[in-house]
């Protein structure tokens, strides 16, 4: 379903919004979500590290945050992961992410290990 590809970055973004009690605006949350999705793609060896660097440079280049933060505080990775688990795109309690193989080549990946997602959350929440 090609429409599902439009959710790139949104599984992360909606959780950032929810846990921040919507202090992080949707556009900023999606920007960081795009970075997180690209980094997760690299971690899962789906794409080259240069793609994640490119995504982060583009997001930062348009003036958006590159880390999910609120004024003087950090979001808790465990709370963000718990919020992600309520995402409507997850199936039967199994994670579902739109990730990247290359520019213009998104793919849907199910059942991503929790440890990989938590590692990425710990990177983008600092």
Legacy VTK file of the C-alpha trace (Angstrom):
# vtk DataFile Version 3.0
C-alpha trace
ASCII
DATASET POLYDATA
POINTS 126 float
0.000 0.000 0.000
1.883 3.039 -1.285
-0.163 5.396 0.917
1.429 3.817 3.991
4.786 5.220 2.849
3.490 8.683 3.752
3.809 7.600 7.392
7.617 7.798 7.185
8.727 9.298 10.504
5.211 9.451 11.912
5.368 6.457 14.274
8.160 8.251 16.117
6.568 11.689 15.683
3.177 10.854 17.151
4.857 9.342 20.208
7.057 12.445 20.677
3.941 14.618 20.508
1.972 12.460 22.929
4.705 12.152 25.556
5.496 15.874 25.366
1.787 16.585 25.857
1.913 18.278 22.450
4.603 20.765 23.509
6.514 19.533 20.463
4.610 20.714 17.370
3.699 18.156 14.707
6.115 19.468 12.067
9.073 19.398 14.438
8.099 15.949 15.693
7.917 14.644 12.118
11.336 16.134 11.345
12.913 14.276 14.255
10.831 11.229 13.336
12.339 11.260 9.850
15.811 11.340 11.382
14.919 8.494 13.753
13.491 6.397 10.899
16.619 6.955 8.813
18.879 6.050 11.744
16.822 2.930 12.443
17.147 2.012 8.754
20.935 2.238 9.074
20.932 0.243 12.304
18.948 -2.519 10.596
21.385 -2.400 7.640
18.653 -1.400 5.207
20.520 1.637 3.889
23.891 3.336 3.906
24.848 5.576 6.857
25.178 8.470 4.412
21.403 8.413 3.876
20.743 9.081 7.577
23.311 11.888 7.488
21.580 13.339 4.427
18.149 13.212 6.094
19.469 14.908 9.236
21.193 17.615 7.192
17.999 18.304 5.237
15.825 18.476 8.359
18.294 20.781 10.127
18.795 22.766 6.948
15.159 23.880 6.880
15.436 25.047 10.483
13.762 22.145 12.261
15.062 20.500 15.405
17.185 17.408 14.924
16.550 16.067 18.436
13.204 15.731 20.245
13.516 18.020 23.237
11.362 20.330 25.215
12.700 23.445 26.884
15.286 22.323 29.454
14.043 18.741 29.633
14.331 15.452 27.830
11.673 12.962 26.915
11.918 9.509 28.455
12.729 6.797 25.893
10.655 4.186 27.748
7.610 6.472 27.746
8.075 7.244 24.051
8.309 3.532 23.213
5.152 2.833 25.249
3.360 5.575 23.320
4.576 4.069 20.044
3.012 0.754 21.026
-0.416 2.412 20.898
0.109 3.501 17.279
-2.699 2.376 14.985
-0.170 1.109 12.456
1.122 -1.578 14.843
-0.464 -4.992 14.325
-1.213 -7.383 17.165
1.255 -5.635 19.464
4.026 -5.897 16.851
5.876 -2.830 15.734
5.496 -1.497 12.213
7.740 1.209 10.824
8.149 2.868 7.474
11.908 2.856 6.910
14.264 3.611 4.027
16.304 1.567 1.572
17.356 4.651 -0.364
16.094 8.059 -1.435
12.596 7.461 -2.777
12.604 3.820 -1.645
10.616 3.462 1.578
9.629 0.057 2.899
7.435 -1.229 5.694
9.237 -3.270 8.340
7.361 -5.279 10.959
8.544 -6.576 14.324
11.629 -4.402 14.751
13.464 -5.500 17.914
12.761 -3.291 20.922
16.488 -2.953 21.597
17.049 -1.369 18.179
14.198 1.100 18.595
15.354 2.013 22.109
18.905 2.626 20.869
17.589 5.076 18.284
15.302 6.784 20.790
18.249 7.276 23.122
20.129 8.952 20.253
17.390 11.345 19.148
16.169 12.250 22.624
19.546 13.623 23.817
LINES 1 127
126 0 1 2 3 4 5 6 7 8 9 10 11 12 13 14 15 16 17 18 19 20 21 22 23 24 25 26 27 28 29 30 31 32 33 34 35 36 37 38 39 40 41 42 43 44 45 46 47 48 49 50 51 52 53 54 55 56 57 58 59 60 61 62 63 64 65 66 67 68 69 70 71 72 73 74 75 76 77 78 79 80 81 82 83 84 85 86 87 88 89 90 91 92 93 94 95 96 97 98 99 100 101 102 103 104 105 106 107 108 109 110 111 112 113 114 115 116 117 118 119 120 121 122 123 124 125
